[in-house]
Amino acid sequence: MSGGEIVTGQDIYAYGLDSNFQWQNDTTHRFTIVGRGDRFTIYTNDTLIGEINLSVTPPQPYIPAPPVLPVDINDTQAMEKYRQKKEEYDDVVNQMRANYQARVDAYLNADMVFEKGFISFVVVSESGRTACHFDDAWLYDFSKNYEPYVSVYLA
């Protein structure tokens, strides 16, 4: 962030990358971010799901595959379930694309020089589909060779 605005980063979705990740409520995940220099690696449940490099324009987000069309397209119940899933998928993908464009615009206009030792820790949930509860969150000084750890409980 710079001047209170998000400058860079990217949307990283564990779904489809971490086989143990479940997006539904009442699931628990271990969320870890490791920062070294201008790079941050992101893990869920000890599975690498992405990397953020602050020195380059944010990359296009990973967009998961759309829901699969039912085998029998004449099955009205199956088609209605598919339509609902596809509508939700399209909403999420459109939001991901809008977030990406906003980050690119901010990145191109931001001061990317951070003072040595500058660090912040923010946790945000904005899916609107799950209620997230973040618990047991720590921020460690990497120079002491600690591993950062954030436990995320989706309630």
Secondary structure by P-SEA (a helix, b strand, c coil): ccccccccccccccccccccccccccbbbbbbbbbcccbbbbbcccccccccccccccccccccccccccccccaaaaaaaaaaaaaaaaaaaaaaaaaaaaaaaaaaccccccccccbbbbbbbccccbbbbbcbbbbbccccbbbbbbbbbcc
